């Protein structure tokens, strides 16, 4: 009986699964707030395709989470509004053949989504006028282009 490499590394990675989810420098989601569900995945899988629950659904309750500061919660609810069901964000991963790799992929996708959702809004762009030199360069380029086109014209004569 052979043991595959992922099985020997599984305890170390699974220990990491039970750990908190670090989203950015100031936001850490405790493992107790994350819910995982497993089901059978569609697609290729060889002989084990009908026996293993490799598809992972990772859920996080954005609306009721005590670990999210109020400002971050409001931003996340606004930005993730279309993806939420009753305030819960659910990520499904079935791209890998192993449950372990799908768990890692789901956690990575949840981290990226939350990082973007709680990021502060960008500063608004301040409109500026083009400088005098920029206007003159633009007009000079237009004159040059017009001259080039004039030189290409065919003068129908003799």
N, C-alpha and C positions, 0 to 999 in steps of 0.2 A: 504494500500500500504506500503510495507516494503522497507527500504533503506539498502543496503548491506554495510558492513564495508569499502570496498574499495572505494565506492562512497563518503563516508564522509571524507576519507583521501585524496581523489583525488585532491582537491584544493591545499593542502599543497605540495603534490608531484609534481603537475603540475607547481607550482611556481618554484620548483627546476629544472624542465625541461627547463624552459626559461633561466636558469642560464648558465653561461659559463661552459665548460667542462675542469676540471683540470686533466691533463694527468700525470704530475709529479711535482716536486718542482719548476721547472722553465718554464714549458709550460702550458699555459691556452688557450684553443680554445674558442673564443667568440661565443655566441649562434647565432649570425648573420651569421656565416660561416657554420653552420650545416643546412642541409635540410632534412625534414622528409616527407615521402610519406606513405599513408595508403592504404591498399587493403584488400580484403577478404582473410582470412586464410583458408587453407585446414585442414582437420582433425576434431576431436571432438569439439563440441561446444554447443550441445543441441539445443534448439529451436531458439537461436539467431544466429546460425552458418551462415545463409544466409543473415542476415541483418546487421551485424556489421563488420566494417573494422578493424580487430584486428591485421593484419599483418603490421609490421613497416619496412620501409626501411630508414635507416639513412645514409646520404651521406656527405662526407667531401672532398673538393677539395684540395688535398695535393700539387699539382703542382703550384697552383696560390694563395695559402693562405698567406696573409701578416703576420700572427701571427707566422709562422714557421721561425726560423733563417735559413740562407742558408745552413749551415753544416747539420742541422737536416733534412732539406728538401731533400738534396742529399741522405742522409742515408735512409730516408723513401722511396724515389722513388726507390732506389736500392733494398731494402729489401721487399717492397710490390709490386714490378713490376708485378708479376703474378696476383695480385688481383685488379690492377687499370684499369679503363677504361677511357681513355683520361685524365689521371691524377687525377681521382676522385675515392675515396675509398667508397664503398657502403657495408653496413652491413644490412642484413635482419634478422628479428626475428619474428618467429611465433610459438614459443614453448608454450607460455602462452595463456590462453583463453581471457584475457582482453588486450585491447590496451595499457592501462597504464603500465601493467607489461612488455609487449613487448617493450615499449619505454625505460623502465629502463634497461632491458636486452641488448637492442641494444647499449645504451650508455655505459654500462659496457664493452661490447665486443670491441667497438671502442676505449675506453680508454686503454684497455689491449693491443690491436694491435698497437696503436700508441706509447705506452710506450716502447714496445719491438723494434719497428721500429726506434725510434730516440735515443735509448740507444747507448752510445759510444761503439766502438768495444772492444772486450776483448784484453788484452795484450797477445802478442804471448808467447807461452811456450818456456822457455829457456832449451835446452837439457843439461843434466848433466850426468856424468859418475857414475856408481855404485861405492860405496866406496870399499876399500879393504876388510873390514870386511863383507860387503854384499856379495861380490864375494866368500869369503871363506865359509860363511854360506850356500850359494847356492850349492857349490861343496860338502860340507860335507853332506848336505841333499841328494844330488844325490848318494853319496857313501852309505849312510844308506839305501836308497831305493833299490839300486842294491844288497846290502847284504841281505836285506829282501827277494828279489825275488830269489836270489841264494839259500837261505835256504829253499825255498818252492819247489825247483826242486826235481823231483823223480830220484833217481839214480837207473837205472834198473840193478840190480845185482841178487844175489841169493835170 
